[in-house]
Amino acid sequence: MLIPNDTTEWLKFKDDVLSRIRTRQELRFDTSFFDTLTLEQDKGLTELLNRDAEAAYKRHLDHLSRSAMKRTF
């Protein structure tokens, strides 16, 4: 599924991710934002974006950990 990049949800998600990357914070999202969304579809889309970003971040950390272990041997 392609997500339009001009929606309120996408712009909020993008701002959150970029801010966390710039400040080297974990990609964990405050779900209270979901309560401000009016449509169930918007809530579902935002939740999906957040879960995907968290999963990608965890895999990135795993990759960094494995790479660091390889360098020590």
VENGI-V573941 format. One record per residue. N is the residue number from 1. RES is the residue in one small letter. D_CENTER is the distance of its C-alpha to the mean C-alpha in Angstrom with 1 decimal. Layout:
n->N res->RES d_center->D_CENTER
n->N res->RES d_center->D_CENTER
This chain:
n->1 res->m d_center->16.6
n->2 res->l d_center->16.0
n->3 res->i d_center->14.1
n->4 res->p d_center->16.1
n->5 res->n d_center->14.7
n->6 res->d d_center->17.1
n->7 res->t d_center->16.0
n->8 res->t d_center->15.3
n->9 res->e d_center->12.1
n->10 res->w d_center->10.8
n->11 res->l d_center->12.2
n->12 res->k d_center->10.7
n->13 res->f d_center->7.1
n->14 res->k d_center->8.2
n->15 res->d d_center->10.2
n->16 res->d d_center->7.8
n->17 res->v d_center->5.7
n->18 res->l d_center->9.4
n->19 res->s d_center->10.9
n->20 res->r d_center->9.2
n->21 res->i d_center->10.0
n->22 res->r d_center->13.4
n->23 res->t d_center->14.2
n->24 res->r d_center->13.1
n->25 res->q d_center->11.3
n->26 res->e d_center->9.4
n->27 res->l d_center->5.7
n->28 res->r d_center->7.2
n->29 res->f d_center->7.2
n->30 res->d d_center->10.7
n->31 res->t d_center->11.7
n->32 res->s d_center->14.8
n->33 res->f d_center->13.4
n->34 res->f d_center->13.9
n->35 res->d d_center->17.6
n->36 res->t d_center->18.1
n->37 res->l d_center->17.4
n->38 res->t d_center->20.7
n->39 res->l d_center->20.3
n->40 res->e d_center->19.2
n->41 res->q d_center->17.8
n->42 res->d d_center->15.5
n->43 res->k d_center->14.4
n->44 res->g d_center->13.9
n->45 res->l d_center->12.0
n->46 res->t d_center->9.5
n->47 res->e d_center->9.4
n->48 res->l d_center->9.0
n->49 res->l d_center->6.1
n->50 res->n d_center->4.3
n->51 res->r d_center->6.4
n->52 res->d d_center->6.1
n->53 res->a d_center->2.9
n->54 res->e d_center->4.9
n->55 res->a d_center->7.9
n->56 res->a d_center->7.7
n->57 res->y d_center->7.5
n->58 res->k d_center->10.3
n->59 res->r d_center->12.2
n->60 res->h d_center->12.1
n->61 res->l d_center->13.6
n->62 res->d d_center->16.0
n->63 res->h d_center->17.1
n->64 res->l d_center->17.8
n->65 res->s d_center->19.7
n->66 res->r d_center->21.7
n->67 res->s d_center->22.5
n->68 res->a d_center->23.7
n->69 res->m d_center->25.9
n->70 res->k d_center->27.4
n->71 res->r d_center->28.4
n->72 res->t d_center->30.3
n->73 res->f d_center->32.5
